[in-house]
Amino acid sequence: MREGSGTASASALKEVLPRKGILYQEDFAYLALCRPKLMPLKSVTLEKLEAMQKNAQDKLRQQQQQQQEQQGLGGVGSSAARPNIF
């Protein structure tokens, strides 16, 4: 190879920088593949709310059963369970 041919190709591709304005350079980001993340079907907050709702329903059922048992036992003949309003 000649030395002269190398300098000729370098002068053919002369770099020009703008004196005014913005210098723009394209930068391509390459995609990096990573493992897929598994998302929960229900969030932790939703699970807590459902547990609270279930506990509240269980308490309500227990109170209703206790009231039914008290009404069943008190209605047999004892008036002590029912206060007189009049």
Residue, then its C-alpha position, 0 to 999 in steps of 0.5 A: m500500500r502506498e502512503g499517498s493513497g491513505t492520505a488521499s482517502a483521509s482528505a476525501l472524508k473531511e470532518v465538518l463541525p458546525r459553528k452554530g447550532i446543536l451538534y447531533q449524534e445518534d446513539f442506538a441503545y441495544l436491547a438487553l433481554c432479561r428474565p420475565k418477572l412474575m406478577p402476583l394475581k392479587s396484590v398484598t393490599l387486596e389480600k389483606l382487605e379480603a382477609m379483613q372482610k372475611n373476619a368481619q363476616d365471620k364475626l357478624r355470623q357468630q353474633q347472629q348465631q349467639q342472638q338466635e341462641q339467646q332468643g331460643l333459650g329466653g323465649v321458653g318461659s323466662s321473662a328475665a331476658r326481655p326487659n319490660i318497656f312499659 
